[in-house]
Amino acid sequence: MVIELGKVSKHSAAPRIHSASRNPARLLARALARIAAGRQAAEDGARGTCALMLSDGLGLMERLARAAGEDGTALGYELKALYSQAGEALLRAQFAPSDALFDEAEALLTPIHEALEALTPPEPPPVRRVSASVG
């Protein structure tokens, strides 16, 4: 329901398409990049940057888990559990960064990402516009 200037209206009944459900491979790639950046920041002693990168990765895990759970299939629930487990490792790594926690999250997410990348069709080539004059 949306309330605007004293008016009340309902949203359409059309299902919402979440960005995670449109391209989870892209979100997983971002999450893996955040984990790598968090690992590097932890090795460099930059605890604040590490926590920031892992917090962003945790947010991506939550989005992916929510989208997978909304799928309603057995596979969706299994993916949700894996994303949640990876998110728990990231949460623990925010407070006590260790290679074991980074490795756990990467080990859970990398095979999923590789499988999704293999299923994702390649981007179509850009459309070239040709102008023609009628004379």
C-alpha positions as CSV (number, residue, x, y, z in Angstrom):
1,M,0.0,0.0,0.0
2,V,1.3,3.5,-0.8
3,I,0.2,6.6,1.0
4,E,0.8,9.8,-0.9
5,L,-0.6,13.2,0.0
6,G,-3.6,11.8,1.8
7,K,-4.4,9.3,-0.9
8,V,-4.2,5.5,-0.5
9,S,-3.6,3.2,-3.4
10,K,-2.7,-0.4,-3.8
11,H,0.2,-1.8,-5.8
12,S,-0.7,-4.0,-8.8
13,A,-1.0,-7.7,-8.1
14,A,1.9,-8.5,-10.5
15,P,4.7,-10.3,-8.9
16,R,7.8,-8.3,-8.1
17,I,10.9,-9.3,-9.9
18,H,13.9,-9.1,-7.6
19,S,17.3,-8.2,-9.0
20,A,18.7,-11.3,-7.3
21,S,16.3,-13.5,-9.1
22,R,17.1,-11.8,-12.5
23,N,20.8,-12.4,-12.3
24,P,22.1,-14.2,-9.2
25,A,25.4,-14.9,-10.9
26,R,26.2,-11.2,-11.0
27,L,25.4,-10.8,-7.3
28,L,27.5,-13.8,-6.4
29,A,30.4,-12.4,-8.4
30,R,30.1,-9.2,-6.4
31,A,29.9,-11.1,-3.1
32,L,33.0,-13.1,-4.0
33,A,34.8,-9.9,-4.9
34,R,33.8,-8.4,-1.5
35,I,35.1,-11.5,0.3
36,A,38.5,-11.2,-1.6
37,A,38.7,-7.5,-0.7
38,G,37.8,-8.3,2.9
39,R,40.5,-11.0,3.1
40,Q,43.1,-8.5,1.6
41,A,42.1,-5.8,4.0
42,A,42.4,-8.2,7.0
43,E,45.9,-9.2,5.8
44,D,46.8,-5.5,5.5
45,G,45.5,-4.9,9.0
46,A,42.7,-2.6,7.8
47,R,40.0,-3.9,10.2
48,G,37.5,-1.2,9.3
49,T,37.8,-1.8,5.5
50,C,37.6,-5.5,6.1
51,A,34.4,-5.1,8.2
52,L,32.9,-2.8,5.5
53,M,33.6,-5.3,2.7
54,L,32.2,-8.2,4.6
55,S,29.1,-6.2,5.6
56,D,28.4,-5.5,2.0
57,G,29.0,-9.2,1.2
58,L,26.6,-10.2,4.0
59,G,23.9,-7.9,2.5
60,L,24.3,-9.6,-0.8
61,M,24.0,-13.0,0.9
62,E,20.8,-11.9,2.5
63,R,19.4,-10.7,-0.9
64,L,20.3,-14.0,-2.5
65,A,18.9,-16.1,0.4
66,R,15.6,-14.2,0.3
67,A,15.3,-14.6,-3.5
68,A,16.1,-18.3,-3.3
69,G,13.6,-18.9,-0.5
70,E,10.9,-17.0,-2.4
71,D,11.4,-19.5,-5.3
72,G,9.5,-22.1,-3.3
73,T,11.3,-25.1,-4.8
74,A,13.5,-27.6,-3.0
75,L,16.5,-26.3,-4.8
76,G,15.6,-22.8,-3.7
77,Y,15.5,-23.8,-0.1
78,E,18.9,-25.6,-0.4
79,L,20.4,-22.5,-2.0
80,K,18.9,-20.4,0.8
81,A,20.6,-22.6,3.4
82,L,24.0,-22.4,1.6
83,Y,23.7,-18.6,1.3
84,S,22.8,-18.3,5.0
85,Q,25.7,-20.5,6.0
86,A,28.1,-18.4,3.9
87,G,26.5,-15.3,5.5
88,E,27.2,-16.7,9.0
89,A,30.9,-17.2,8.1
90,L,31.1,-13.6,6.9
91,L,29.4,-12.3,10.0
92,R,31.9,-14.2,12.2
93,A,34.8,-13.0,10.0
94,Q,33.7,-9.4,10.6
95,F,34.6,-9.8,14.3
96,A,37.5,-12.2,14.1
97,P,38.9,-12.4,10.5
98,S,40.6,-15.7,9.7
99,D,41.6,-17.5,6.6
100,A,39.3,-20.4,7.6
101,L,36.2,-18.2,7.6
102,F,37.1,-16.6,4.3
103,D,37.8,-20.1,2.8
104,E,34.5,-21.4,4.1
105,A,32.5,-18.7,2.5
106,E,34.4,-19.0,-0.8
107,A,34.1,-22.8,-0.8
108,L,30.3,-22.5,-0.4
109,L,29.8,-19.8,-3.0
110,T,32.3,-20.5,-5.8
111,P,30.7,-23.8,-7.1
112,I,27.3,-22.1,-7.1
113,H,28.7,-19.1,-9.0
114,E,30.5,-21.4,-11.6
115,A,27.3,-23.4,-12.2
116,L,25.2,-20.2,-12.7
117,E,27.8,-18.7,-15.0
118,A,27.7,-21.9,-17.1
119,L,23.9,-21.6,-17.3
120,T,23.9,-17.9,-18.1
121,P,23.6,-17.2,-21.9
122,P,26.3,-14.9,-23.3
123,E,25.4,-11.2,-23.7
124,P,24.2,-10.5,-27.2
125,P,26.4,-8.2,-29.3
126,P,25.5,-4.6,-29.2
127,V,23.1,-3.5,-31.9
128,R,24.7,-1.3,-34.6
129,R,22.4,1.4,-35.8
130,V,22.6,2.3,-39.4
131,S,21.0,5.4,-40.7
132,A,19.5,5.4,-44.1
133,S,18.2,8.3,-46.1
134,V,15.2,8.0,-48.3
135,G,15.5,10.1,-51.4
